[in-house]
């Protein structure tokens, strides 16, 4: 269960070479920097020199945010037609630098995009306001009154509309009762309502406004410019035409600017690389002429890192193995078949510096249980086929690649279990052949003997738990605590095996003797840390209570039965529904449609359930026996991108050679 040995690398270099050194470290991707406090190393007179660097880091963050918005706009206007399952675009370092040289020009285009977007939003808002105003003024074209002159020194005029004659009578009655000197006149009437004008003394304007509002009077909004409604409508139409023309011009300019979306993506990733380098650089302790850094490097990479730095720069290097007191990061190293399962361990927690990597022990059991839970030839082939497509066509990378490889292997396991259980998309072969052809199970059919499956599920669970207990015993032995392994773990092997023999009804009294022997060891030595013989005996007796935990763990493996049956039953139901059309051409097409939808959904749900429950069996039952985790993964300073993949250019290869 290997964990890569780490060494602490110390580098002292010239401050003027700091940026190219950090760039080299990023390209090597082999050093995780150790965060250092710069309060003591950086003098007060040098701190102002760091301000521009910190500002540059923040500036790059702002530029990347602006570029992301520009890229989103470009992708909406010019969606890239990529082949199905194609990966990210590849850009070599030479092309990256060519785009970087155009940084100022591209950022000016981003600024123009932002200006145009802001102006377009403002123009659309103006257009909406003018359209609403035009709709309001349209019925008033016959009114020969300047809309800005709705009051004189003594008189106030209100223009508006009422929806119904009843509202008109209500308004007239209210005015007659409270302001008899006022006047309400209907100017025009159509199915949209009644256009009215109300005149009153300015001293009574507030009261008249209140009466009209209660009657449902829709006041004409205030107009900023002089003119009659007809003149206003003519002005509004002109403004709308001008806005529409500017909208078209701005939109055309935006269309041209967003054609540079591919360059924006490359520039974004260049800035991301520069940001990461600057951020790492500004956190390093430095004097006026030198700087220094420390980092964790896998032992097998120390020489190549040292060679890469010493051949180019004036640096002093030293390295030493990580000590037991060091909080160094964890890097797992496993074979190609085991490595994909590292993602399961990392999702729980990486091993601490005092533990071993559990991945080699987890991998075969995860492969075994996932395949057993899915247990279908067709589903396994589909799962592995889809994963192969993602690996070789899309070229998934990083965490996604490991997850896909793991599911690819688990699909193979499903095929194996499907052969053992005789399942190919459930009973598809039997249904389509109307019972003339049947795939015989190599072992047994779970649908015919669920009890047998449940028993074997628990037997496999016991083996799984025994492996975890064995791992714990191994760790105790290698840390010099073999006595604890013999007295605390091995007795449980005897108890569980003995109880299993008793329940199985084999061996006569042998099972009882074995279980009693194991229990006796626990009772006699379970409390050996206590000097009081009575307390020692009581603690030993209490240790037997853990049998409930072991029984609960073993019963947890019956979930395998539930998932196997659920997958099979749903597949059979899909086949049954699909074949309702009978053995005809129409029925065949109907079956194909139902099978694609039904089996696709069943595969997705069953694979997800198998993943979740297999992970749960390892996280709770298996890891609970020997593994705590609590470590942190090795995260080297490296080139990270979002939109494109950076590949070596021919010039890089020549330099490397």
C-alpha positions in Angstrom: 0.0 0.0 0.0 2.5 2.6 -1.2 2.6 6.3 -0.6 5.3 8.3 -2.5 8.1 9.5 -0.3 8.4 13.3 -0.1 11.4 15.5 0.2 11.6 19.2 1.3 13.3 21.3 -1.4 14.8 24.6 -0.5 15.8 27.0 -3.3 17.6 30.4 -3.0 17.9 32.5 -6.1 18.4 36.0 -7.4 15.4 38.2 -7.1 15.7 39.3 -10.7 15.4 35.6 -11.8 12.4 34.9 -9.6 9.7 35.2 -12.3 11.4 32.9 -14.8 12.2 30.4 -12.0 8.6 30.3 -11.0 7.6 29.9 -14.6 10.0 26.9 -14.9 8.5 25.4 -11.7 5.0 25.7 -13.1 6.1 24.0 -16.3 7.7 21.2 -14.3 4.6 20.8 -12.1 6.6 18.9 -9.5 6.8 21.3 -6.5 4.1 22.1 -3.9 5.2 25.4 -2.3 5.2 25.7 1.4 3.5 28.9 2.6 6.0 31.1 4.4 5.6 34.1 6.6 7.2 37.1 5.0 6.9 39.5 7.9 10.5 39.0 9.2 12.2 38.4 5.8 10.8 41.5 4.1 12.1 44.8 5.5 9.9 47.9 5.7 11.8 49.7 2.9 11.1 46.8 0.5 7.4 46.5 1.2 6.4 49.3 -1.2 8.1 47.4 -4.0 5.7 44.6 -3.5 2.6 46.8 -3.9 2.6 46.8 -7.8 3.0 43.0 -7.7 -0.1 42.6 -5.5 -2.0 45.1 -7.6 -1.0 43.0 -10.7 -2.4 39.9 -9.1 -5.7 41.7 -8.3 -5.7 43.2 -11.8 -5.4 39.9 -13.5 -8.4 38.6 -11.5 -10.5 41.6 -12.7 -9.3 41.1 -16.3 -10.2 37.3 -16.2 -13.7 38.1 -14.9 -14.2 40.6 -17.8 -12.9 38.1 -20.3 -15.2 35.4 -19.0 -18.2 37.7 -19.7 -16.9 38.5 -23.2 -16.4 34.8 -23.8 -19.9 34.0 -22.7 -21.2 36.7 -25.1 -19.1 35.3 -27.9 -20.3 31.8 -27.3 -23.9 32.9 -27.5 -23.5 34.9 -30.7 -21.1 32.5 -32.4 -21.6 29.0 -30.9 -18.7 26.7 -31.9 -19.9 23.6 -33.7 -17.7 20.9 -32.1 -17.8 17.2 -32.9 -19.7 15.1 -30.4 -17.5 14.0 -27.5 -14.7 16.3 -28.6 -12.3 17.5 -26.0 -11.0 20.9 -25.2 -9.1 22.9 -27.9 -5.4 22.4 -27.9 -3.1 25.4 -28.2 0.7 25.2 -28.2 2.9 27.5 -26.2 4.0 29.5 -29.3 0.3 30.3 -30.1 -0.3 31.2 -26.5 2.5 33.7 -26.6 1.3 35.2 -29.9 -2.1 35.8 -28.3 -0.4 37.2 -25.2 1.4 39.8 -27.4 -2.0 41.0 -28.5 -3.2 41.5 -24.9 -3.7 45.2 -25.1 -5.6 45.0 -28.4 -7.8 42.1 -27.2 -8.6 43.9 -23.9 -9.6 47.0 -25.9 -12.0 44.8 -27.8 -13.4 43.5 -24.5 -13.8 47.1 -23.4 -15.8 47.8 -26.6 -17.9 44.8 -26.0 -18.7 46.0 -22.5 -19.5 49.5 -23.8 -21.7 48.1 -26.5 -23.6 45.8 -24.2 -24.2 48.6 -21.7 -25.3 51.0 -24.5 -27.6 48.3 -26.0 -29.2 47.7 -22.7 -29.8 51.4 -22.3 -31.2 51.8 -25.8 -33.5 48.9 -25.4 -34.8 50.5 -22.2 -35.3 53.8 -24.0 -37.1 51.9 -26.8 -39.4 50.2 -24.4 -40.3 53.5 -22.7 -40.9 55.3 -26.0 -43.1 52.4 -27.3 -45.2 52.6 -24.1 -45.5 56.4 -24.4 -46.5 56.1 -28.1 -49.2 53.6 -27.2 -50.5 56.0 -24.5 -50.5 59.0 -26.8 -52.0 57.3 -29.9 -55.7 57.8 -28.9 -55.0 61.5 -28.2 -54.0 62.6 -31.7 -57.1 64.7 -32.1 -56.3 66.8 -29.1 -55.0 70.3 -30.1 -53.3 71.1 -26.8 -49.7 71.5 -25.9 -49.2 68.7 -23.4 -46.6 70.7 -21.4 -49.1 73.5 -20.9 -51.7 71.8 -18.6 -51.8 74.7 -16.2 -52.0 78.5 -16.2 -51.7 81.0 -13.4 -55.2 80.1 -12.0 -56.3 76.9 -13.9 -55.1 73.3 -13.8 -56.0 70.8 -16.5 -55.8 67.0 -16.0 -55.7 64.7 -19.0 -56.5 61.0 -18.8 -58.9 58.2 -19.5 -61.7 56.3 -17.9 -62.5 52.7 -18.8 -66.3 52.8 -18.6 -69.2 55.2 -18.7 -70.0 54.2 -15.1 -66.6 55.5 -14.0 -67.4 58.7 -15.9 -70.6 59.2 -14.0 -68.9 58.4 -10.7 -66.2 61.0 -11.4 -68.8 63.6 -12.5 -70.8 63.0 -9.3 -67.8 63.4 -7.1 -66.7 66.6 -8.7 -70.3 68.0 -8.7 -70.6 67.3 -4.9 -67.2 68.6 -3.8 -65.9 70.9 -6.5 -68.8 72.2 -8.5 -66.7 74.8 -10.2 -64.7 72.1 -11.9 -65.3 70.8 -15.4 -65.0 67.2 -16.8 -65.2 66.8 -20.6 -65.1 63.7 -22.8 -62.7 64.3 -25.7 -63.1 61.0 -27.5 -64.5 57.6 -27.0 -63.8 54.1 -28.4 -63.7 50.5 -27.2 -60.5 51.3 -25.3 -62.2 53.8 -23.1 -63.1 57.4 -22.8 -60.4 60.1 -23.2 -61.3 63.0 -20.8 -60.0 66.4 -19.7 -60.8 67.9 -16.3 -60.3 71.6 -15.5 -60.3 73.2 -12.1 -58.8 76.1 -10.1 -55.2 75.4 -9.1 -56.2 75.9 -5.5 -58.5 72.9 -5.8 -56.2 70.7 -7.9 -55.2 68.3 -5.2 -58.8 67.6 -4.2 -59.8 67.1 -7.9 -56.9 64.8 -8.4 -58.0 62.7 -5.4 -61.6 62.5 -6.6 -60.5 61.4 -10.1 -58.1 58.8 -8.8 -60.9 57.2 -6.7 -63.1 57.0 -9.8 -60.4 55.1 -11.6 -59.0 57.9 -13.7 -55.8 56.9 -15.6 -53.7 60.1 -15.7 -51.7 60.8 -18.8 -48.0 60.9 -17.7 -46.1 64.2 -17.7 -44.3 64.9 -21.0 -40.8 66.5 -20.9 -41.0 68.2 -24.3 -43.6 70.7 -25.7 -46.1 69.9 -28.4 -49.5 68.4 -29.1 -50.0 64.7 -29.0 -49.7 64.5 -32.8 -46.4 66.4 -32.6 -45.2 64.3 -29.7 -46.0 61.1 -31.7 -44.0 62.4 -34.7 -41.1 63.2 -32.4 -41.3 59.7 -30.7 -41.4 58.0 -34.1 -38.2 59.8 -35.1 -36.5 58.9 -31.8 -37.5 55.3 -32.2 -36.1 55.2 -35.8 -32.8 56.7 -34.5 -32.6 54.2 -31.6 -33.3 51.3 -33.9 -30.6 52.4 -36.3 -28.1 52.8 -33.4 -29.2 49.4 -32.1 -28.4 47.8 -35.5 -25.0 49.6 -35.7 -24.1 48.6 -32.1 -25.3 45.0 -32.7 -23.2 44.8 -35.9 -20.1 46.0 -34.1 -20.7 43.6 -31.3 -21.1 40.8 -33.8 -17.7 41.6 -35.3 -16.0 42.0 -31.9 -17.3 38.7 -30.6 -15.7 36.8 -33.5 -12.5 36.9 -31.4 -14.0 34.5 -28.8 -11.3 31.9 -29.4 -8.5 34.5 -28.8 -10.3 35.6 -25.6 -10.2 32.1 -24.3 -6.5 31.8 -24.9 -5.8 35.2 -23.4 -7.9 34.2 -20.3 -5.9 31.1 -19.8 -2.6 33.1 -20.3 -3.8 35.5 -17.6 -4.8 32.6 -15.4 -1.3 31.1 -15.7 0.3 34.5 -15.0 -2.0 35.1 -12.0 -1.0 31.8 -10.5 2.7 32.5 -11.0 2.5 36.1 -9.7 0.5 35.0 -6.6 3.0 32.3 -5.8 5.9 34.8 -6.4 4.5 37.6 -4.2 4.1 35.2 -1.3 7.8 34.2 -1.3 10.2 35.7 1.3 12.7 38.0 -0.3 15.5 40.5 0.5 16.7 43.3 -1.8 18.6 40.9 -4.1 17.5 37.4 -3.3 14.5 35.3 -2.6 14.0 31.8 -1.2 11.3 29.1 -1.3 10.6 25.8 0.1 8.4 23.1 -1.3 7.5 19.4 -1.2 8.8 17.3 -4.1 8.3 13.5 -4.7 11.7 11.9 -4.0 11.9 10.5 -7.5 11.5 13.9 -9.0 14.0 15.8 -6.9 16.9 15.3 -9.3 15.0 16.4 -12.4 13.7 19.5 -10.6 17.3 20.4 -9.5 18.6 19.8 -13.0 15.9 21.9 -14.5 16.7 24.9 -12.2 20.5 24.6 -12.0 21.0 24.4 -15.8 19.2 27.7 -16.4 19.6 29.9 -13.3 22.0 30.9 -10.5 20.4 29.1 -7.6 21.4 27.2 -4.5 19.5 24.0 -3.8 19.2 21.7 -0.8 16.7 18.9 -0.1 16.0 16.5 2.8 13.6 13.7 3.4 10.3 14.5 5.1 10.5 13.8 8.8 7.9 12.1 11.0 7.0 15.5 12.5 6.5 17.2 9.1 3.1 17.9 7.8 3.8 16.9 4.3 1.3 16.2 1.5 0.3 12.8 0.2 0.8 11.5 -3.3 -0.5 8.0 -4.0 1.3 5.7 -6.5 -0.4 2.6 -7.8 -0.6 0.4 -10.8 -2.7 1.3 -13.8 -5.5 -1.1 -12.7 -5.6 0.2 -9.2 -5.0 4.0 -9.8 -8.5 4.8 -10.9 -9.8 3.7 -7.5 -7.7 6.4 -5.8 -10.6 8.8 -6.5 -12.8 6.7 -4.0 -10.2 7.1 -1.3 -9.7 10.8 -2.0 -13.4 11.5 -1.8 -13.4 10.0 1.7 -10.1 11.4 2.9 -6.5 10.9 1.8 -4.4 8.8 4.2 -2.5 10.7 6.9 1.3 10.6 7.0 1.1 7.8 9.6 -1.2 5.5 7.5 -0.8 3.3 4.4 -2.6 3.8 1.1 -5.8 1.6 1.3 -6.4 1.8 -2.5 -4.8 -1.5 -3.5 -7.0 -3.3 -0.9 -10.1 -1.3 -1.8 -9.8 -1.7 -5.6 -10.6 -5.4 -6.0 -13.5 -5.2 -3.6 -15.0 -2.1 -5.3 -14.6 -3.8 -8.6 -16.3 -6.9 -7.2 -19.3 -5.3 -5.4 -20.1 -2.7 -8.1 -20.2 -5.3 -10.8 -22.4 -7.6 -8.5 -24.9 -4.8 -7.9 -25.2 -3.9 -11.6 -24.8 -7.5 -12.8 -26.0 -7.3 -16.4 -24.1 -8.0 -19.6 -25.8 -5.3 -21.6 -25.5 -2.6 -19.0 -21.9 -3.5 -18.4 -21.1 -3.3 -22.1 -22.9 0.1 -22.4 -21.1 1.5 -19.3 -17.7 0.4 -20.5 -18.4 1.5 -24.0 -19.5 5.0 -23.0 -16.4 5.3 -20.7 -14.1 4.2 -23.5 -15.6 6.9 -25.7 -15.0 9.5 -23.0 -11.4 8.3 -22.5 -10.3 7.9 -26.1 -12.5 10.4 -27.9 -13.1 13.2 -25.5 -9.8 12.5 -23.7 -11.1 13.2 -20.2 -8.4 14.4 -17.9 -7.6 14.7 -14.2 -10.2 13.6 -11.7 -12.7 12.9 -14.5 -10.3 10.6 -16.3 -9.8 8.5 -13.1 -13.5 8.3 -12.4 -14.2 7.2 -16.0 -11.4 4.6 -15.9 -12.9 3.2 -12.7 -16.4 3.0 -14.2 -14.9 1.4 -17.3 -13.4 -1.4 -15.1 -16.7 -1.7 -13.1 -18.6 -2.1 -16.4 -16.4 -5.2 -17.1 -17.2 -6.5 -13.7 -20.9 -6.1 -14.5 -20.4 -8.1 -17.6 -18.8 -10.9 -15.6 -21.6 -10.9 -13.1 -24.2 -10.7 -15.9 -22.7 -14.0 -17.3 -22.8 -15.6 -13.8 -26.5 -14.5 -13.3 -27.6 -14.9 -17.0 -28.8 -11.4 -17.5 -28.6 -9.4 -20.8 -30.8 -6.3 -20.4 -32.8 -8.4 -18.0 -34.6 -11.1 -20.0 -34.4 -9.3 -23.3 -33.3 -12.4 -25.2 -36.1 -14.5 -23.8 -38.8 -11.8 -24.5 -37.7 -11.2 -28.1 -37.4 -14.9 -28.9 -40.7 -15.5 -27.2 -39.1 -18.0 -24.9 -37.2 -20.0 -27.5 -33.8 -18.7 -26.5 -32.7 -18.2 -22.9 -29.2 -17.1 -21.6 -28.4 -19.8 -19.0 -26.8 -18.4 -15.8 -23.3 -19.7 -15.2 -24.0 -19.7 -11.5 -27.6 -19.1 -10.6 -30.5 -16.8 -11.4 -31.1 -14.3 -8.5 -34.8 -14.0 -9.5 -35.3 -17.7 -8.9 -33.3 -17.9 -5.6 -33.2 -14.6 -3.8 -32.4 -16.4 -0.5 -29.2 -17.8 -1.9 -28.2 -14.4 -3.1 -28.8 -12.9 0.3 -26.6 -15.6 2.0 -23.8 -15.1 -0.5 -24.0 -11.3 -0.1 -23.4 -11.7 3.6 -20.6 -14.2 3.1 -18.9 -11.7 0.7 -19.5 -9.0 3.3 -17.8 -11.1 6.0 -14.8 -11.6 3.7 -14.7 -7.8 3.0 -14.8 -7.1 6.8 -12.1 -9.7 7.4 -9.9 -8.0 4.9 -10.4 -4.7 6.7 -9.6 -6.3 10.1 -6.5 -7.9 8.5 -5.3 -4.5 7.3 -5.7 -3.2 10.9 -3.8 -6.2 12.3 -1.0 -5.6 9.7 -0.7 -1.9 10.7 -0.5 -2.9 14.4 2.2 -5.4 13.6 4.3 -3.0 11.6 4.1 -0.3 14.3 5.2 -2.8 17.0 1.8 -3.5 18.5 1.4 -7.1 17.5 0.1 -8.0 20.9 -2.9 -5.7 20.3 -3.6 -7.4 17.0 -3.5 -10.9 18.5 -5.7 -10.0 21.5 -8.1 -7.5 20.0 -8.6 -8.5 16.4 -7.9 -12.2 15.9 -10.6 -13.2 18.5 -13.2 -11.6 16.4 -12.2 -13.8 13.5 -12.9 -16.8 15.7 -16.2 -15.4 17.0 -17.6 -14.6 13.5 -16.4 -17.8 11.9 -17.7 -19.8 14.9 -21.2 -18.2 14.7 -21.2 -18.7 10.9 -20.6 -22.4 11.3 -23.3 -22.6 14.0 -25.8 -20.8 11.8 -24.9 -22.9 8.8 -25.5 -26.1 10.9 -22.2 -27.7 9.9 -19.4 -29.2 12.0 -21.6 -30.1 15.0 -20.4 -28.3 18.1 -17.2 -27.1 16.4 -18.6 -23.6 15.7 -19.6 -23.2 19.3 -16.1 -24.1 20.5 -14.5 -21.7 18.1 -16.8 -18.8 19.1 -16.4 -19.5 22.8 -12.6 -19.6 22.4 -12.6 -16.1 20.7 -15.0 -14.7 23.3 -12.8 -16.0 26.1 -9.8 -14.2 24.8 -11.7 -11.0 24.6 -13.1 -11.4 28.2 -9.7 -12.3 29.6 -7.6 -9.7 27.8 -10.0 -7.0 26.5 -9.4 -4.9 29.6 -5.7 -5.6 30.0 -4.9 -1.9 30.3 -6.6 -1.8 33.7 -4.6 -3.0 36.8 -7.8 -3.7 38.8 -8.7 -7.4 38.1 -12.4 -6.7 38.5 -12.4 -3.7 36.1 -10.3 -5.8 33.7 -12.9 -8.5 33.7 -15.8 -6.0 33.3 -14.1 -4.2 30.4 -13.5 -7.6 28.8 -17.2 -8.5 29.1 -18.2 -5.1 27.7 -16.0 -5.7 24.7 -18.3 -8.5 23.7 -21.0 -5.9 23.1 -19.2 -5.0 19.8 -20.8 -8.1 18.4 -23.9 -6.0 17.7 -21.7 -3.7 15.5 -20.3 -6.6 13.6 -23.8 -8.1 13.0 -25.1 -4.7 11.8 -22.1 -4.4 9.4 -22.7 -7.9 8.0 -26.4 -7.2 7.5 -25.5 -4.0 5.6 -24.3 -6.2 2.7 -27.9 -7.4 2.1 -28.3 -4.2 0.2 -26.5 -6.1 -2.6 -29.6 -8.3 -2.8 -31.9 -5.3 -3.1 -29.9 -3.7 -5.9 -29.5 -6.9 -7.9 -33.2 -7.6 -7.8 -34.1 -3.9 -8.5 -32.0 -3.8 -11.6 -33.3 -7.1 -12.9 -37.0 -6.3 -12.1 -36.9 -2.9 -13.8 -35.2 -4.4 -16.8 -37.9 -7.1 -17.1 -40.7 -4.5 -16.8 -39.1 -2.5 -19.6 -39.0 -5.5 -21.8 -42.6 -6.4 -20.9 -43.9 -3.0 -21.7 -41.9 -2.7 -24.9 -43.2 -6.0 -26.2 -46.9 -5.1 -25.7 -47.1 -4.4 -29.5 -46.4 -8.1 -30.2 -44.1 -9.7 -32.8 -44.8 -7.3 -35.6 -43.0 -4.5 -37.5 -44.9 -1.8 -35.5 -44.3 -3.7 -32.3 -40.6 -4.0 -33.1 -40.2 -0.2 -33.5 -42.3 0.4 -30.4 -40.0 -2.0 -28.5 -36.9 -0.3 -29.7 -38.2 3.1 -28.5 -39.2 1.8 -25.1 -36.0 -0.2 -24.7 -33.8 2.8 -25.5 -35.7 5.0 -23.0 -36.3 2.4 -20.3 -33.0 0.6 -20.3 -31.1 3.9 -20.6 -32.9 5.2 -17.5 -32.4 1.9 -15.7 -28.7 1.9 -16.5 -28.3 5.5 -15.2 -30.2 4.8 -12.0 -28.7 1.4 -11.3 -25.1 2.5 -12.0 -25.6 5.5 -9.7 -27.0 3.3 -7.0 -24.2 0.7 -7.4 -21.6 3.5 -7.1 -23.3 5.1 -4.1 -23.9 1.9 -2.2 -20.5 0.3 -3.0 -18.8 3.5 -1.8 -21.0 3.4 1.4 -19.9 -0.2 2.1 -16.3 0.9 1.9 -16.6 4.2 3.8 -18.6 2.9 6.7 -18.1 -0.9 7.0 -14.7 -1.4 5.5 -12.8 1.8 6.4 -14.4 1.7 9.9 -12.2 -1.3 10.6 -8.8 0.2 10.0 -8.7 3.5 8.2 -9.1 7.1 9.4 -7.6 9.4 6.7 -7.0 13.0 7.5 -4.2 13.7 5.1 -4.0 16.2 2.4 -3.2 15.7 -1.3 -0.1 16.9 -3.0 -1.0 20.0 -5.0 2.0 21.2 -7.0 2.4 24.6 -8.6 1.5 23.8 -12.2 -0.1 25.2 -15.3 -3.9 25.2 -14.9 -6.3 26.4 -17.6 -10.0 26.7 -18.1 -10.8 26.9 -21.8 -7.8 25.3 -23.7 -5.2 22.7 -23.2 -1.6 23.9 -23.5 0.7 21.5 -25.4 4.3 21.7 -26.3 5.3 23.5 -29.4 8.1 22.2 -31.7 10.4 24.9 -30.3 9.7 23.5 -26.8 10.6 20.0 -27.9 13.9 21.2 -29.4 14.7 23.1 -26.3 13.9 20.0 -24.2 16.1 17.9 -26.4 
